[in-house]
Amino acid sequence: MVLALLTGCATAGAGTEGACAAFRPIYISRGDQLSDGTAEQLLAHNETGARLCGWGAAE
């Protein structure tokens, strides 16, 4: 679902500002217990945000 929303900001310019401002990278802690599927979804979310919204390692 999040990926579907982020694809709306795939174009450069003003179209990226609204959706990219609404989403942030998802961080996990060492104590989190993730299934493989959840980990893959989090990675996809963060990679999409990095590509479309310019999230960097410092985010």
C-alpha positions in Angstrom: 0.0 0.0 0.0 2.7 2.5 0.9 4.6 1.7 -2.3 1.4 2.4 -4.3 1.2 5.8 -2.6 4.8 6.6 -3.1 4.6 5.9 -6.8 2.5 9.0 -7.1 5.6 11.1 -6.5 7.6 9.4 -9.2 7.7 12.6 -11.3 10.2 15.4 -10.5 9.0 18.8 -9.3 6.1 19.9 -7.2 4.4 16.4 -7.5 7.0 14.9 -5.2 6.6 17.4 -2.4 3.3 16.3 -0.9 3.7 12.6 -0.8 7.4 12.7 0.1 6.6 15.1 3.0 4.1 12.7 4.4 6.4 9.6 4.5 9.7 9.0 6.2 12.1 6.1 6.4 11.2 3.3 8.7 13.9 2.3 11.2 14.0 -0.9 13.3 15.9 -1.6 16.5 18.0 -4.6 17.3 15.2 -6.0 19.5 12.6 -6.0 16.8 11.3 -9.4 15.6 10.5 -9.2 11.9 9.2 -11.8 9.6 11.0 -12.1 6.2 8.0 -10.6 4.5 7.9 -7.6 6.9 11.6 -7.0 6.5 11.2 -7.1 2.7 8.4 -4.6 2.8 10.3 -2.2 5.0 13.3 -2.5 2.7 11.2 -1.8 -0.3 9.6 1.2 1.4 12.9 2.7 2.3 14.5 2.0 -1.1 11.5 3.6 -2.9 11.7 6.6 -0.6 15.4 7.0 -1.2 14.9 6.8 -5.0 11.8 9.0 -5.3 12.2 11.4 -2.4 15.9 11.6 -1.9 16.1 10.0 1.5 19.7 9.6 2.5 21.5 7.6 5.1 21.3 10.6 7.4 17.5 10.6 7.4 
